[in-house]
Amino acid sequence: MILCITHSNDFYNIDIFFEYLTSKNIPYFRLNSDRLNHLQKININESFFELTDEYGNTIDSRNIKAVWHRKGWQISIPEELDEEYKQIFLNEYGSLRYNLHTSLEDVPWINPYEQEKKIDGNKLYQLRIAQKNNLLIPKTLFSNDEEKITSFFHEHCNGKAVAKLHGVISKSMDGGDLLSTTIIDEDNLEHIADIAYCPMIFQPYIGKEYELRIIYIDGEFFTGKINNSENADWRTGDKDYFWISYDLPENIKNNLTLMMKEMGLYIGAVDMIKGKDGNYYFLEVNPQGEWGMLQKELNFPIAEKIADNLIKRMKTNEQ
């Protein structure tokens, strides 16, 4: 059985995944991470766990042979819970969820849980590993220091920079509730004084021909090009953008493969841009990044490839 960890509002990508597993006669269990709370009955001991989900479906962890960590989501808090108990609720259910995840560490995961947390939570680490593997990265500063940011701007940014949060408010690809990348120039640099309350990542603005969303699956690449050269983030623009299939140069594929293997990731959504200077710039990799739009618009078999990878490793692990 393959366990799929996702959230209650997830659809399309995961539906294709389940349909494919069904066609291969592989059983699966859907675990909604946001409802891993009072809505589910969970019992974990030193050897295994038993769980009954919000719909009454029950699973014994001894039957789980592989895990797809599709989406980790914030645990939902019951509305009737007193305010003073909400943090305790989140702490204890968070601990319960962590214990549940780590009890499965001996079966194949996409992606390995601890490794994924390390990569997803450390953008500067990503940039170091990318650069180590011969990928070009923008000069970068993560700071809350107004003086250092101003110096960085004048030294490296040629009058224009981008500022972005280490994380985002939303992980959706439609831009809804997304705190977008901000453009910084000489006119608004004077407002940087409030940075002490919210550290941000700063990089020089790179004139681009287009953006690339690259889905890497254990050495295979599914790349979409989007016709955005104007906006810092295409998801928040008002232009009618569209995706087309794109062939990455072999040296970029090789370098990305080396990077992903060093990161210990089997899958990731890589964001790169093709600069007007002709160079490819690595921006980041999201281990849980979205790819449904590429499967839908470009007919990429991404869900099927994820399933195939887990099935192959599951069978190897059982031998």
N, C-alpha and C positions, 0 to 999 in steps of 0.2 A: 504493500500500500504506500502511496505517496501522500504525504501531508502537505497541504498548501496553506501557508500562513498569509492572510490578506486582511481586508476590512469589509465591513458590511455594505459599503456603497461601491465596491469594486465590481465591474462588469466588463463585457466584451473580451478583453485580453484573457481573463481567467476562464470565460466561457469557452473560448476556442481551445484553451489548454485542456479543459475537462472533456470536451468533445473528442479531442484527439486521444486522450488516455482511454476513453470508453471504446474507441475504435480499435485500440490495441489490447483491450481486455485487462487493463491495469486499474485496479481499484484506487480510489482517492478519498481524501477527507478534507473538507474546507474548514479552516479555523479562523474565525474573524477576530483579529487581534484587539479591536476596539471593544469587543464584547467578552473579552477574557476577564470577566468580572463577576458580579453577583448573579448575572444571567446564566452562567454556566456552573456546573458542578465539577470540581477539580480535586483530585486526590493524587498526591505525589509521595512516593516513598523512596527508599534508598536505591531501588532497582528499576522502577517503571512508574508510569502515571496512568490514570484512567480519567477520562473527561466525557461529560455529556454536555453538548452545546445547547444554545438557546432554542433549538428546534427539536430537541430530544434525541439527536443522533449521538451514539456513544462510540468511543475509540479507546483501545488499549495500546499504549505506546510500543508494546512488544511486537505489534503487527506493522509498525511503521518502518519502511525500508529506505526511504529517501525523503528529503524536505526541500520544497521550493519556498524560500522566504520572499514572497512576492511583494508584500507591503506591510511594514510595521506601522501601526497607527496608535494614537493616544487612546488610552483606556477611558471609556465613557463613565461618567459619574452619575449616579442616580439623583434626580432632581430633589427627591425628598430628604436626602442626606443633609444633616446639619453642617453648617459652614465649618465648624471647628473640627469635624471629622474628615473633611474632604482630602486633606493632605495625607492623613493616615491611610485612608482608603487607597489613594494612588500609590503610596509607598509600598503597602503590603501586597496589593495586586500586581504592582510592578515587579516585586521580588518573586512572587508566585510565577509570573510569566517568565522571568529570567531563569528560574529553576527548571521550569518546564522545557524551555529551549535547550538549556545546557545538558539536560538528561538525554538528549538525542545526538550528542556530539559525535558518536561513533558511526552514524550513518551518513551517506553523501548528502551534502547541502548545496544548493545554489542560492546565495553564496554562503560559505562558512560564516557562521554567525558572528564570532568575535572579530574575524578579519574584516567583515563588512562594516561593523561598527567603527573600527579603527579608520578605515578608508573614508567612509561617508562623513565622519565627524572631523576630518582634518584636511582641509583644502590645501594648506601649505605643504603638508606631507605629500599630497598628490603631485603638486608641482615639482617637488624635489625629485620624486621617483620618475616623473615624466622627463625632466631635464637629464637625469642620469642615463635614461634610455634614448637619448639623442632626439627628443622632441623639443621643438622651440616653444618657449613659454614667455608671456609678457613679464616685464619687471613688476614685482608685486610687493605691497606693504599692507600688513594687517595691523591696525593701530587705533588708539584712542587719543593720540598726542597731536594736538593742533599744530604745534611748531614743526614736528617731524613730517607731518602730512604736507604742510605747506612747502617745506624744503624738497620733499619727494616730487611734488607737483612741478616746481620750477626746474628741478634737475632732470627729470625723466619724461615729463608728459607733454612737452611742446605746446602748452596752452590748453590742453584738453585731456581729461581723465575720466575713468569710470569708477564709480563707488558702488559696492554691493554688500549685502549682508553675507556672512559666512553660510547661513541657511536661508530658506525662503519661507514666507507665511504659508504658501500653498505649493504642493508638488504636482498640481494638475498642469496639463499642457495647453489649456485654453486661456490662461492668463487671469482667470477669475480669482480674486482675493490675493493676487500675486504682488508682493512688494518688488517692483521692478528695479533693474539696474539704473542708477542715476548718473547723468552726465555732469561733470564738474568742469567749469571754465573759470576764467579770471573774474567774471562778474559775480558768480555765486560762491567762489572760494572763501569770501569774507564771512560766510555763514557757517563755516566749518567748526566754529567754537563749541557747538553742542555735541561734538563727537565724543566727549568724555562720557556721555550717557548711553552711547551706542557705538561701540567699535565697529569699523567696517573694513572691507578689503578695497584697496586702491590699486589701480593699474593704469598705464597710459592708454588712451583711446587709440585703437588700431583701425585705420581705414580698411574696410573689408569689401571684397567682391560678393561674398555670400557666407552663410552659416551652414554647418554640417552637423547632423545628429547621427552618430555612428553607434549601432548596436553591435557589441562584441559578444560572441558566444563561443568560448573555448577555441579560439583560433579562426572562427568564421566572422565575416563582416557583412552587415546590412546597413547601407549608408543612404541617408536622404539629404538632399540639398534643398535649401529653402531660399527663395529669391528675396532676401533681405540684405540690403547694403546700407540702409539709412538709419534704422532704429537700433538702439543698444540691445533691445530684447524684442524679438519679433512677436512674442506672445501678447505684448501690451500695445502693439501698433494697431492702426485702423485700416491698414492696407489688406487687400485680399491675397494673402500668401498661399503658395501651393508648394507641394513636395515633388521632386523628381529624383529618380534613382541616380546614384553617383558612384563611380569607380575610384577608389582611393589609390594613390600611387603605392607601389609595392614597398618602398622604403618606409612609408608612413605605417602601412599595415604591420610590417616587421617590428618597427619600434613600438607600436601600440601593443602588439602581442607580448613583447618582452616586458613592457610596463605592467600589463595586466597579470602576467605570470608572477612577477615580483610582488605585486599587490596581493596575490592569492585569490583573485576573483575569476570566476567562471563566466560571469556575465556582467555587463555594465553599459550604461548609456553615456557615450563620450561626446562632449561638445567641443568642436573645433571651428575655427574660421579660416577662410582663405583670404589673406590680406591682399590689398592692392599692390603690395610689393612683391607678390608672387609666392610668399611663404605661407605654410600651414602653421597655425598657432593652436597649441593645446590649451584649453581653458579649464576643464574639469571632467571628472567621471562620476556619475551617480549610479551606485550599484543597484538601486531600485528605480532607475529612471524610466520614463514613459516611452513606449514604442508602438502603442496601438494605432497611432495615426499612420505609421509606416507600414504596418501590416495591412491596414484598411485601404490606404491610398495607393500603395506600391505593390501589394500582394506579396510581401515578404513573409516567409513561413517562420516567423520568430517564435511564436508559441510552440509550434511543433518541434523546432530545434531545441528549445529549452527542455521539453518533455523527453526528446530522444537522448539528450545528454544525461538526464537523471536516470532514465531507464537503463542506459548502458552502464553507468557507474553503479547503479543498484545491483545489477546482475553480476558485475565484477566483484562487488563487495560481498556477495552471498557465496562466492566460490571458495 
